[in-house]
Amino acid sequence: MDTLFARDGISPRTPPLARRTMLVALLLGSMAAQASTWDEIAALDAAKQAPAAAAPQSAPSHTPFTLSDGRRVRAEDWKVVLFMQSTCSYCHQFDPLLKAISEQTGIGVFPYTLDGRGDAAFPSALTAGPDVMVEFFSSGLPIATPTTFLVNIHTMTTYPLFQGAVDQAGFMSRLDEVFQIALNQGVPHGQQ
């Protein structure tokens, strides 16, 4: 064993703890190199198969969102952030409507839950941690569900939309109004 250590620059007189530490470091380094090699092989293998499988498929495209003033907004540059709870009756009323609006317009929804569970419209909602709550509600807006915000995914500029359930016409009107505010403020990646 001392021969191995001597070859690697560790003499037999190196304290036992230092030898063990260096041996562990060498072993971990070789395992990491093997793992990265396997990862590279897997990535290359996936790349070989991906073009054939992905070629016939195309991403769904939505027409740009046209505002009441005639300007157009790229839907993929925005997300509606939703705060909801699985037990909230207003969420049960509003969330399916929001999901349908998202499918019609192409504006995605990022759902957060305050109680750790989703609902029928958004079953995979993420639990809103304290940092998320501070980020969205620090301006003094009361914490209530459902609450929606419009967020530019490039700048993370956030605009409050609604608190509480609203019908489709009311939501679309407010969405149009907030988009116009964002474009008038010069938020990039918003207009087409």
Secondary structure, DSSP 8 states (H G I E B T S, - for coil): -HHHHHHTT--TTS-HHHHHHHHHHHHHHHHHHHHHHHHHHHHHHHHHHHHHHHTT--------EE-TTS-EE-GGGEEEEEEE-TT-HHHHHHHHHHHHHHHHH--EEEEEESSS---SS-TT-EE--HHHHHHHHTTS----SSEEEEEETTT--EEEEEES---HHHHHHHHHHHHHHHHHTT-TT-B-
